[in-house]
């Protein structure tokens, strides 16, 4: 571990992301860097910027920030979908010596106000009408905010007597272009003054248990994270990537902003995550990182398509899937698949499974990963049957990304892998996972008490997660420490385990297990908005909307079977005694989920307090 850390530290010593971008733009000047899909009457085409063009636009936008009065260490807020302008706005701020902050587009106005005020943002870059609507009513309450840049000039508000100045993206970039042409030295002086310990970005936690907290990530943290991640996953140089998850998420920033600079990758932007399936087919990336909910959605779509295939074709696929599943299961750490099984897998993969992966744009992908929530075992099994090994990894915003990972040559299902190079793990007496690593943050912005709870004097970061380490160093996450249920009988229960088993049935999109200080667990369930209508159509039901299906006897009977199946695999004290199927979906927009698709337990428990009380007969 010491040797591995020293090797990485030597590789990145004294360097910043500014250095990496300059080196890549010089070495791969004409190689493609950023691509946006532009729809038109003929269907559309990709608009691409080379690495030289990318860096030039970053420098010009940095000049615009400097001209607008942005100083070293000032915060620039960004609320935009995944598109090239987002990265240019981000790295432009970096090159001006400022700190970019991507804000979740699902944040409520009061959360936006808290974040922008907490970090004293001086400039914000917004995409268009939707983002302006979220910020309307906030501008005048932010005394530090001086400039608002709007990408869509068609919705630019008229000038105001008070508050910040509004300018279109086109005007702002033109001002920067002129300023940089007149005096490039002003920007280069800012960029050259940046040190590895300066902040590269500021991110805010998604606020599951309170108001969002600001987490600073330095250049050193990010460069270490990228280097360690690349050593663990070996993504190709000049590869192809797809950016679709919120860039307020540290994993997406590492994979779609920082690591592509190191690897000179070609980034394709999918501004609407619901269109991921279409973009996968167009991009054919070399890898795919997705939170479990996205993998569940992909499974639902692929599963429906395979179920609709003719019996003969389906039988061939099922036979090939059984071989693939057996081979991947047997390839876990500590065991070796028989040569005959590996040979059979290679054969059926080439003849049957690879063409299926090609149909959905995953034929070039060699890296498949997930994080942020437990991965349901049935989802892992389904994709293993397509020759895809989804590798769970683990980390937090406070770690600048991953601290453990399952590697291609060392994976164990049900775990989040082994420590990455230079990372130390320890399990506290109460089961909490502690991490000491070069990627750890130095604390929360403006929150010394929370920082003291996060980090101890020896540098150990208290993750708030309960976990176990096995003899081979594989970490298993059980649940969030604050979410462990203690029943009236004193039993400790991890709700995530119950919820994961309930969600294995394709009808169930989300589940919340409850039972703190109660005699037994109960569950609130919601249907999967994609899988439920397809299931209803196959079952011959005349209604396919979620609200109607939630009250249908046939659906209730099927969910009853799903609950019974989950209970058979749970200890008696964990078994769900009563449940309620709700006539809604839970989304980040409706407030029950975080942008990372994690449950906002407090929100759900307060919103459905009556239903929970009724389940206990209160």
C-alpha positions as CSV (number, residue, x, y, z in Angstrom):
1,X,0.0,0.0,0.0
2,X,2.8,2.4,0.9
3,X,4.6,1.7,-2.3
4,X,1.5,2.1,-4.4
5,X,0.7,5.4,-2.8
6,X,4.2,6.7,-3.2
7,X,4.1,5.7,-6.9
8,X,0.9,7.7,-7.5
9,X,2.1,10.7,-5.5
10,X,5.3,10.8,-7.6
11,X,3.3,10.7,-10.8
12,X,1.1,13.6,-9.9
13,X,3.5,15.6,-7.8
14,X,3.2,19.4,-8.3
15,X,0.6,19.0,-11.0
16,X,-2.9,20.3,-11.4
17,X,-5.8,19.7,-13.8
18,X,-4.6,22.8,-15.7
19,X,-1.4,21.0,-16.4
20,X,-3.2,17.8,-17.5
21,X,-5.5,19.7,-19.9
22,X,-2.6,21.6,-21.4
23,X,-0.6,18.4,-22.0
24,X,-3.6,16.6,-23.6
25,X,-4.5,19.5,-25.8
26,X,-1.0,19.7,-27.1
27,X,-0.5,15.9,-27.6
28,X,-4.0,15.3,-29.1
29,X,-4.8,18.7,-30.6
30,X,-7.0,17.3,-33.4
31,X,-8.5,14.4,-31.6
32,X,-12.2,14.7,-30.7
33,X,-12.9,15.8,-27.1
34,X,-16.6,16.9,-26.7
35,X,-19.7,16.0,-28.7
36,X,-23.2,17.3,-28.4
37,X,-26.1,15.8,-30.5
38,X,-27.8,18.5,-32.5
39,X,-31.3,17.6,-33.7
40,X,-32.5,18.9,-37.0
41,X,-35.1,18.2,-39.8
42,X,-32.9,15.4,-41.1
43,X,-32.6,13.7,-37.8
44,X,-29.5,15.3,-36.3
45,X,-25.7,15.1,-36.1
46,X,-22.9,15.3,-33.6
47,X,-21.2,18.7,-33.1
48,X,-17.7,18.0,-32.0
49,X,-14.9,20.1,-30.4
50,X,-11.3,18.9,-30.6
51,X,-9.0,18.9,-27.6
52,X,-7.3,22.1,-28.9
53,X,-10.7,23.8,-29.4
54,X,-11.9,22.7,-26.0
55,X,-8.9,24.2,-24.2
56,X,-9.1,27.4,-26.2
57,X,-12.7,27.9,-25.3
58,X,-11.9,27.2,-21.6
59,X,-9.2,29.9,-21.7
60,X,-11.5,32.4,-23.4
61,X,-14.2,31.8,-20.9
62,X,-11.7,32.2,-18.1
63,X,-10.9,35.6,-19.5
64,X,-14.7,36.4,-19.4
65,X,-14.8,35.5,-15.7
66,X,-11.7,37.6,-15.0
67,X,-13.3,40.5,-16.8
68,X,-16.5,40.0,-14.8
69,X,-14.5,40.5,-11.6
70,X,-14.2,36.9,-10.5
71,X,-11.3,36.6,-8.1
72,X,-9.1,33.7,-7.0
73,X,-11.2,31.4,-4.8
74,X,-14.5,32.9,-5.8
75,X,-17.3,30.4,-6.5
76,X,-19.0,30.0,-9.9
77,X,-22.3,28.2,-9.7
78,X,-23.5,26.1,-12.7
79,X,-26.9,24.6,-13.3
80,X,-27.0,23.0,-16.7
81,X,-27.6,19.6,-18.2
82,X,-24.7,17.5,-19.4
83,X,-23.4,19.4,-22.5
84,X,-20.1,20.8,-23.7
85,X,-20.9,24.3,-22.4
86,X,-21.1,22.8,-18.9
87,X,-17.6,21.5,-18.9
88,X,-16.3,24.7,-20.6
89,X,-18.0,26.8,-17.9
90,X,-16.5,24.6,-15.2
91,X,-12.9,24.5,-16.4
92,X,-13.1,28.1,-17.5
93,X,-13.7,28.9,-13.8
94,X,-10.8,26.7,-12.8
95,X,-8.4,28.5,-15.2
96,X,-9.5,31.8,-13.7
97,X,-8.5,30.6,-10.3
98,X,-12.1,30.3,-9.2
99,X,-14.0,27.3,-7.8
100,X,-16.8,25.8,-10.0
101,X,-19.9,24.4,-8.3
102,X,-22.5,22.3,-10.1
103,X,-25.8,22.5,-8.4
104,X,-28.4,19.7,-8.6
105,X,-31.2,20.8,-11.0
106,X,-33.6,19.0,-8.7
107,X,-32.8,21.1,-5.7
108,X,-35.8,23.1,-4.4
109,X,-35.5,26.9,-4.4
110,X,-34.8,27.0,-0.6
111,X,-31.9,24.5,-1.1
112,X,-30.5,26.6,-4.0
113,X,-30.7,29.7,-1.8
114,X,-28.9,27.9,1.0
115,X,-26.1,26.6,-1.3
116,X,-25.5,29.8,-3.2
117,X,-25.5,31.9,0.0
118,X,-23.3,29.4,1.9
119,X,-20.5,29.5,-0.7
120,X,-21.0,33.2,-1.6
121,X,-21.3,32.5,-5.3
122,X,-20.4,35.5,-7.4
123,X,-21.4,34.2,-10.8
124,X,-24.0,31.6,-11.8
125,X,-24.3,30.0,-15.3
126,X,-27.8,28.7,-16.0
127,X,-29.1,26.7,-19.0
128,X,-32.5,28.2,-19.8
129,X,-36.1,28.7,-18.7
130,X,-36.4,25.8,-16.3
131,X,-33.3,26.8,-14.4
132,X,-34.3,30.5,-14.4
133,X,-37.7,29.5,-12.9
134,X,-35.9,27.7,-10.0
135,X,-33.8,30.7,-9.3
136,X,-36.5,33.4,-9.7
137,X,-37.1,35.0,-6.3
138,X,-33.6,34.0,-5.1
139,X,-31.4,36.5,-7.0
140,X,-32.2,39.5,-4.8
141,X,-31.4,37.5,-1.6
142,X,-27.8,36.8,-2.7
143,X,-25.7,39.9,-2.1
144,X,-22.5,38.3,-3.4
145,X,-24.0,37.4,-6.7
146,X,-23.0,39.8,-9.5
147,X,-23.5,38.1,-12.8
148,X,-26.0,35.6,-14.2
149,X,-25.1,33.9,-17.5
150,X,-27.9,32.2,-19.4
151,X,-27.1,29.8,-22.2
152,X,-30.5,30.2,-24.0
153,X,-30.6,33.8,-25.1
154,X,-34.3,33.5,-25.9
155,X,-35.2,33.5,-22.3
156,X,-32.8,36.1,-21.0
157,X,-34.6,38.4,-18.6
158,X,-34.7,42.2,-19.2
159,X,-32.2,44.4,-17.2
160,X,-33.1,45.0,-13.6
161,X,-32.5,48.0,-11.4
162,X,-31.2,45.9,-8.5
163,X,-29.5,42.6,-8.2
164,X,-27.1,40.8,-10.6
165,X,-26.5,41.6,-14.2
166,X,-27.9,39.2,-16.7
167,X,-25.9,38.3,-19.9
168,X,-26.4,35.6,-22.5
169,X,-23.8,32.8,-23.0
170,X,-23.1,34.1,-26.5
171,X,-22.4,37.6,-25.2
172,X,-20.3,36.3,-22.3
173,X,-18.2,34.0,-24.5
174,X,-17.7,36.8,-27.0
175,X,-16.5,39.2,-24.3
176,X,-14.1,36.5,-23.1
177,X,-12.8,35.9,-26.7
178,X,-12.1,39.5,-27.1
179,X,-10.5,39.9,-23.7
180,X,-8.3,36.8,-24.2
181,X,-7.1,38.0,-27.6
182,X,-6.3,41.4,-26.2
183,X,-4.3,40.1,-23.1
184,X,-3.9,36.3,-22.7
185,X,-1.4,36.9,-20.0
186,X,-4.1,37.7,-17.4
187,X,-5.6,34.3,-17.7
188,X,-2.3,32.4,-17.9
189,X,-1.1,34.2,-14.7
190,X,-4.2,33.0,-12.9
191,X,-3.8,29.5,-14.2
192,X,-0.1,29.2,-13.4
193,X,-0.7,30.4,-9.8
194,X,-3.0,27.4,-9.0
195,X,-1.4,24.9,-6.7
196,X,-2.3,21.2,-6.1
197,X,-3.9,22.1,-2.8
198,X,-6.3,24.7,-4.3
199,X,-9.9,23.7,-4.7
200,X,-10.8,22.2,-8.0
201,X,-14.5,22.1,-7.3
202,X,-17.0,22.4,-4.6
203,X,-19.9,19.9,-4.3
204,X,-22.9,19.8,-2.0
205,X,-24.2,16.6,-0.5
206,X,-27.7,15.7,-1.7
207,X,-29.2,16.5,1.7
208,X,-30.9,13.1,2.7
209,X,-30.8,13.9,6.4
210,X,-30.7,17.7,6.5
211,X,-29.5,20.7,4.6
212,X,-26.8,20.1,2.0
213,X,-23.2,20.4,3.1
214,X,-20.4,21.8,1.0
215,X,-17.4,19.5,0.3
216,X,-14.3,20.9,-1.3
217,X,-12.2,18.8,-3.6
218,X,-8.6,19.9,-4.4
219,X,-6.6,19.3,-7.5
220,X,-4.5,16.8,-5.6
221,X,-7.5,14.8,-4.5
222,X,-8.9,14.6,-8.0
223,X,-5.6,13.8,-9.7
224,X,-5.0,11.1,-7.1
225,X,-8.5,9.7,-7.6
226,X,-8.2,9.6,-11.4
227,X,-4.8,7.9,-11.3
228,X,-5.9,5.3,-8.7
229,X,-9.1,4.7,-10.7
230,X,-7.2,4.3,-13.9
231,X,-4.8,1.8,-12.4
232,X,-7.7,-0.2,-11.1
233,X,-9.9,-0.2,-14.2
234,X,-7.5,0.4,-17.2
235,X,-9.9,2.4,-19.4
236,X,-8.5,2.9,-22.9
237,X,-6.5,5.9,-24.1
238,X,-8.5,7.9,-26.7
239,X,-11.6,5.9,-25.6
240,X,-15.2,6.8,-26.0
241,X,-17.4,7.8,-23.0
242,X,-20.9,9.0,-22.4
243,X,-21.9,11.6,-19.8
244,X,-25.4,11.5,-18.6
245,X,-25.5,11.5,-14.7
246,X,-25.7,14.9,-12.9
247,X,-22.3,16.6,-12.8
248,X,-23.1,17.5,-9.2
249,X,-22.3,13.8,-8.5
250,X,-18.6,13.2,-7.7
251,X,-18.5,9.9,-9.7
252,X,-19.8,11.6,-12.8
253,X,-17.2,14.4,-12.5
254,X,-14.4,11.9,-12.1
255,X,-15.6,9.8,-15.1
256,X,-16.8,12.6,-17.4
257,X,-14.6,15.6,-16.6
258,X,-11.3,14.6,-15.0
259,X,-10.5,11.1,-16.2
260,X,-11.2,11.9,-19.9
261,X,-8.6,14.7,-19.7
262,X,-6.0,12.1,-18.5
263,X,-7.0,9.6,-21.2
264,X,-7.8,12.0,-24.0
265,X,-11.2,10.4,-24.2
266,X,-14.0,11.5,-26.5
267,X,-17.0,12.6,-24.3
268,X,-20.5,12.4,-25.7
269,X,-23.2,14.2,-23.8
270,X,-26.7,12.9,-23.1
271,X,-28.5,15.9,-21.6
272,X,-31.6,13.9,-20.6
273,X,-30.9,10.7,-18.6
274,X,-34.2,9.1,-19.6
275,X,-32.8,9.0,-23.2
276,X,-29.7,6.9,-22.1
277,X,-30.9,3.9,-24.1
278,X,-31.0,5.8,-27.4
279,X,-27.6,7.5,-26.7
280,X,-25.9,4.2,-25.8
281,X,-26.8,2.9,-29.3
282,X,-25.4,6.0,-30.9
283,X,-22.2,6.3,-28.8
284,X,-21.2,2.7,-28.1
285,X,-19.0,3.7,-25.1
286,X,-16.0,1.8,-23.7
287,X,-17.7,1.6,-20.3
288,X,-20.8,2.4,-18.4
289,X,-21.1,3.6,-14.8
290,X,-24.7,3.7,-13.5
291,X,-26.4,3.8,-10.1
292,X,-28.5,0.6,-9.4
293,X,-31.8,2.3,-10.4
294,X,-30.4,2.9,-13.9
295,X,-29.2,-0.7,-14.2
296,X,-32.7,-1.8,-13.0
297,X,-34.3,0.3,-15.8
298,X,-32.0,-1.2,-18.4
299,X,-32.8,-4.7,-17.1
300,X,-36.5,-4.0,-17.4
301,X,-36.2,-2.9,-21.0
302,X,-33.9,-5.7,-22.1
303,X,-35.9,-8.3,-20.1
304,X,-39.2,-7.2,-21.9
305,X,-37.5,-7.4,-25.3
306,X,-36.0,-10.9,-24.6
307,X,-39.4,-12.1,-23.2
308,X,-41.1,-11.1,-26.5
309,X,-38.6,-13.1,-28.7
310,X,-39.8,-16.3,-30.3
311,X,-39.6,-19.4,-28.1
312,X,-36.7,-20.9,-30.1
313,X,-34.6,-17.7,-30.0
314,X,-35.3,-17.2,-26.3
315,X,-34.3,-20.8,-25.5
316,X,-30.9,-20.2,-27.3
317,X,-30.4,-17.0,-25.3
318,X,-31.3,-18.6,-22.0
319,X,-28.9,-21.5,-22.6
320,X,-26.1,-19.1,-23.5
321,X,-26.9,-16.9,-20.4
322,X,-26.7,-19.9,-18.1
323,X,-23.2,-20.6,-19.3
324,X,-22.1,-16.9,-19.0
325,X,-23.6,-16.6,-15.6
326,X,-21.8,-19.8,-14.3
327,X,-18.5,-18.6,-15.7
328,X,-18.7,-15.1,-14.2
329,X,-19.9,-16.5,-10.9
330,X,-17.0,-18.9,-10.9
331,X,-14.5,-16.1,-11.8
332,X,-14.9,-14.4,-8.4
333,X,-11.9,-13.8,-6.2
334,X,-10.6,-17.0,-4.7
335,X,-11.9,-19.4,-7.3
336,X,-11.0,-20.3,-10.8
337,X,-13.5,-21.3,-13.5
338,X,-12.8,-24.6,-15.2
339,X,-11.1,-24.2,-18.6
340,X,-13.9,-26.0,-20.3
341,X,-16.4,-23.5,-18.8
342,X,-14.3,-20.6,-19.9
343,X,-14.1,-22.0,-23.4
344,X,-17.9,-22.5,-23.6
345,X,-18.4,-19.0,-22.3
346,X,-16.1,-17.6,-25.0
347,X,-18.0,-19.5,-27.7
348,X,-21.6,-18.6,-26.6
349,X,-20.5,-15.0,-26.0
350,X,-19.2,-14.6,-29.5
351,X,-22.2,-16.3,-31.1
352,X,-25.1,-15.2,-29.0
353,X,-24.4,-12.6,-26.3
354,X,-22.1,-10.2,-28.0
355,X,-24.7,-9.5,-30.7
356,X,-27.3,-8.8,-28.0
357,X,-24.9,-6.3,-26.4
358,X,-24.3,-4.7,-29.8
359,X,-28.0,-4.1,-30.2
360,X,-28.0,-1.9,-27.1
361,X,-24.6,-0.2,-27.7
362,X,-22.6,-2.1,-25.2
363,X,-20.5,-4.1,-27.6
364,X,-17.3,-2.0,-27.1
365,X,-17.7,-1.7,-23.3
366,X,-15.3,-3.5,-21.0
367,X,-16.0,-1.5,-17.8
368,X,-19.3,-1.8,-16.0
369,X,-19.7,-0.3,-12.6
370,X,-22.2,0.8,-10.0
371,X,-22.3,2.7,-6.7
372,X,-24.4,4.9,-4.4
373,X,-26.8,2.1,-3.3
374,X,-26.9,-1.7,-2.9
375,X,-27.0,-3.5,-6.2
376,X,-29.9,-6.1,-6.3
377,X,-28.6,-9.6,-6.7
378,X,-31.1,-10.4,-9.5
379,X,-29.8,-7.4,-11.5
380,X,-26.2,-8.6,-11.2
381,X,-27.4,-12.1,-12.3
382,X,-29.3,-10.8,-15.2
383,X,-26.4,-8.9,-16.7
384,X,-24.0,-11.7,-15.9
385,X,-26.2,-13.7,-18.2
386,X,-25.4,-11.2,-21.0
387,X,-21.7,-11.5,-20.4
388,X,-21.6,-8.3,-18.4
389,X,-19.8,-8.2,-15.0
390,X,-21.1,-5.2,-13.0
391,X,-18.5,-4.2,-10.5
392,X,-19.7,-2.4,-7.3
393,X,-17.4,0.3,-5.9
394,X,-17.7,2.5,-2.9
395,X,-17.0,6.0,-2.0
396,X,-18.5,9.4,-1.0
397,X,-18.4,13.0,-2.0
398,X,-16.2,13.4,1.0
399,X,-13.7,10.9,-0.6
400,X,-13.6,12.6,-4.0
401,X,-15.1,9.4,-5.4
402,X,-14.2,5.8,-4.9
403,X,-12.1,4.3,-2.1
404,X,-12.8,0.7,-2.8
405,X,-13.6,-1.2,-6.1
406,X,-14.1,-4.6,-7.5
407,X,-11.5,-5.0,-10.2
408,X,-11.7,-7.1,-13.4
409,X,-9.3,-9.6,-12.0
410,X,-10.5,-9.4,-8.3
411,X,-14.2,-9.1,-7.8
412,X,-16.7,-10.6,-5.3
413,X,-20.4,-10.1,-5.7
414,X,-22.2,-8.7,-2.7
415,X,-19.2,-6.6,-1.8
416,X,-17.9,-3.2,-2.9
417,X,-14.4,-4.5,-3.5
418,X,-11.0,-4.0,-2.0
419,X,-9.3,-0.8,-1.0
420,X,-7.8,1.2,-3.9
421,X,-4.1,2.0,-4.0
422,X,-3.1,4.1,-1.0
423,X,-6.4,3.7,0.9
424,X,-6.6,2.4,4.4
425,X,-9.9,0.9,5.8
426,X,-10.9,0.1,9.3
427,X,-14.1,-1.1,11.0
428,X,-14.9,0.8,14.3
429,X,-16.2,-1.1,17.3
430,X,-19.8,-0.1,16.4
431,X,-19.3,-1.4,12.9
432,X,-18.8,2.0,11.2
433,X,-16.5,2.0,8.2
434,X,-13.5,4.4,8.6
435,X,-11.3,5.5,5.7
436,X,-7.9,7.2,5.6
437,X,-6.9,8.2,2.1
438,X,-5.2,10.9,0.0
439,X,-8.6,11.5,-1.5
440,X,-10.3,12.5,1.7
441,X,-11.7,16.0,2.0
442,X,-10.4,18.3,4.7
443,X,-13.9,19.1,5.9
444,X,-17.2,20.8,5.3
445,X,-17.5,24.4,4.2
446,X,-18.5,26.7,7.1
447,X,-19.3,23.7,9.3
448,X,-16.6,23.1,11.9
449,X,-18.7,21.0,14.2
450,X,-19.8,18.7,11.3
451,X,-16.1,18.5,10.2
452,X,-15.1,17.4,13.7
453,X,-17.6,14.6,13.5
454,X,-16.4,13.6,10.0
455,X,-12.7,13.5,10.6
456,X,-10.6,12.5,13.7
457,X,-7.1,14.0,14.5
458,X,-5.4,10.9,12.9
459,X,-7.1,11.5,9.6
460,X,-9.7,8.8,9.7
461,X,-12.9,9.8,8.0
462,X,-16.1,8.5,9.6
463,X,-18.3,7.4,6.7
464,X,-21.6,6.9,8.6
465,X,-21.9,3.5,6.9
466,X,-22.0,0.1,8.7
467,X,-19.9,-2.6,7.1
468,X,-17.6,-5.6,7.4
469,X,-14.2,-6.5,6.0
470,X,-13.6,-10.2,5.1
471,X,-10.2,-12.0,5.3
472,X,-9.4,-11.0,1.7
473,X,-10.0,-7.3,2.3
474,X,-13.4,-7.1,0.5
475,X,-15.7,-4.6,2.0
476,X,-19.4,-5.2,2.4
477,X,-21.7,-2.3,3.2
478,X,-24.7,-3.2,5.3
479,X,-26.5,0.1,5.7
480,X,-26.3,3.7,6.8
481,X,-25.5,3.9,10.5
482,X,-28.4,6.4,11.1
483,X,-30.8,4.2,9.2
484,X,-30.4,1.0,11.1
485,X,-33.8,0.0,12.5
486,X,-33.9,-1.0,16.2
487,X,-37.2,-2.8,16.8
488,X,-39.2,-2.7,20.0
489,X,-37.6,-6.1,20.9
490,X,-34.1,-4.6,20.6
491,X,-33.2,-6.3,17.3
492,X,-30.9,-4.4,14.9
493,X,-32.2,-4.6,11.3
494,X,-30.7,-3.1,8.1
495,X,-33.6,-1.8,6.0
496,X,-31.5,-1.8,2.8
497,X,-31.3,-5.6,2.9
498,X,-35.1,-5.9,3.1
499,X,-35.6,-3.3,0.4
500,X,-33.2,-4.9,-2.0
501,X,-35.0,-8.3,-1.8
502,X,-38.4,-6.6,-2.3
503,X,-37.1,-4.7,-5.4
504,X,-35.9,-7.9,-7.0
505,X,-39.4,-8.3,-8.4
506,X,-39.7,-6.3,-11.6
507,X,-43.0,-4.8,-10.6
508,X,-41.6,-3.1,-7.5
509,X,-39.7,0.1,-8.4
510,X,-38.9,1.4,-4.9
511,X,-39.4,0.1,-1.3
512,X,-39.1,1.6,2.1
513,X,-38.8,-0.7,5.1
514,X,-39.9,0.8,8.5
515,X,-39.9,-0.5,12.0
516,X,-37.9,1.6,14.4
517,X,-39.1,1.1,18.0
518,X,-42.0,-1.0,16.5
519,X,-42.7,-4.7,17.0
520,X,-42.1,-5.7,13.4
521,X,-41.1,-4.2,10.0
522,X,-43.6,-2.9,7.5
523,X,-43.0,-1.7,4.0
524,X,-44.2,1.1,1.6
525,X,-44.0,0.0,-2.0
526,X,-44.3,1.8,-5.3
527,X,-44.6,0.2,-8.8
528,X,-41.9,0.6,-11.5
529,X,-43.2,3.1,-14.0
530,X,-41.6,1.2,-16.9
531,X,-41.9,-2.4,-15.9
532,X,-45.4,-2.3,-14.4
533,X,-47.3,-1.3,-17.6
534,X,-45.3,-3.9,-19.6
535,X,-46.3,-6.6,-17.0
536,X,-49.9,-5.4,-17.1
537,X,-50.0,-5.7,-20.9
538,X,-48.6,-9.2,-20.9
539,X,-51.1,-10.1,-18.1
540,X,-54.0,-8.8,-20.3
541,X,-55.0,-6.0,-17.9
542,X,-57.0,-3.2,-19.5
543,X,-55.2,-0.4,-17.5
544,X,-51.5,0.3,-17.6
545,X,-51.1,3.5,-15.6
546,X,-49.3,3.2,-12.3
547,X,-52.2,4.7,-10.2
548,X,-54.8,2.3,-11.6
549,X,-52.5,-0.7,-11.4
550,X,-51.7,0.0,-7.7
551,X,-55.3,-0.8,-6.9
552,X,-55.8,-3.8,-9.3
553,X,-56.3,-7.2,-7.5
554,X,-54.0,-9.0,-10.0
555,X,-51.2,-6.6,-9.2
556,X,-51.8,-6.9,-5.5
557,X,-51.6,-10.7,-5.8
558,X,-48.3,-10.5,-7.6
559,X,-46.8,-8.1,-5.1
560,X,-48.0,-10.4,-2.3
561,X,-46.0,-13.1,-3.9
562,X,-43.0,-10.8,-4.2
563,X,-43.2,-9.9,-0.4
564,X,-43.6,-13.6,0.5
565,X,-40.6,-14.5,-1.6
566,X,-38.5,-11.8,0.1
567,X,-39.6,-12.9,3.5
568,X,-38.5,-16.5,2.8
569,X,-34.9,-15.2,2.5
570,X,-35.1,-13.1,5.6
571,X,-34.7,-13.9,9.3
572,X,-38.0,-13.9,11.2
573,X,-37.3,-10.5,12.8
574,X,-36.6,-9.0,9.4
575,X,-39.7,-10.2,7.7
576,X,-42.3,-7.7,6.5
577,X,-45.6,-8.3,8.2
578,X,-47.7,-5.7,6.4
579,X,-47.2,-3.6,3.4
580,X,-48.9,-0.8,1.4
581,X,-48.7,-0.4,-2.4
582,X,-48.9,3.4,-3.1
583,X,-50.6,4.8,-6.3
584,X,-47.6,7.0,-7.2
585,X,-43.9,6.8,-8.3
586,X,-41.1,8.2,-6.2
587,X,-38.7,10.4,-8.1
588,X,-36.1,13.1,-7.4
589,X,-38.5,15.6,-8.8
590,X,-41.3,14.6,-6.5
591,X,-38.9,14.7,-3.5
592,X,-38.8,11.2,-2.3
593,X,-35.4,10.4,-3.9
594,X,-32.1,12.2,-4.0
595,X,-30.5,13.0,-7.4
596,X,-28.5,9.8,-6.8
597,X,-31.8,7.8,-6.5
598,X,-31.3,7.1,-2.8
599,X,-34.4,7.2,-0.6
600,X,-35.0,10.3,1.4
601,X,-36.3,8.4,4.4
602,X,-37.2,11.3,6.5
603,X,-39.3,12.8,3.7
604,X,-41.1,9.6,2.9
605,X,-41.8,8.8,6.6
606,X,-43.2,12.2,7.1
607,X,-45.2,12.2,3.9
608,X,-46.7,8.8,4.5
609,X,-47.0,8.9,8.3
610,X,-50.7,8.1,8.1
611,X,-50.2,5.1,5.9
612,X,-47.4,3.8,8.2
613,X,-49.6,4.3,11.3
614,X,-52.4,2.4,9.6
615,X,-50.1,-0.5,8.9
616,X,-49.5,-0.8,12.6
617,X,-53.2,-0.4,13.4
618,X,-52.7,2.9,15.2
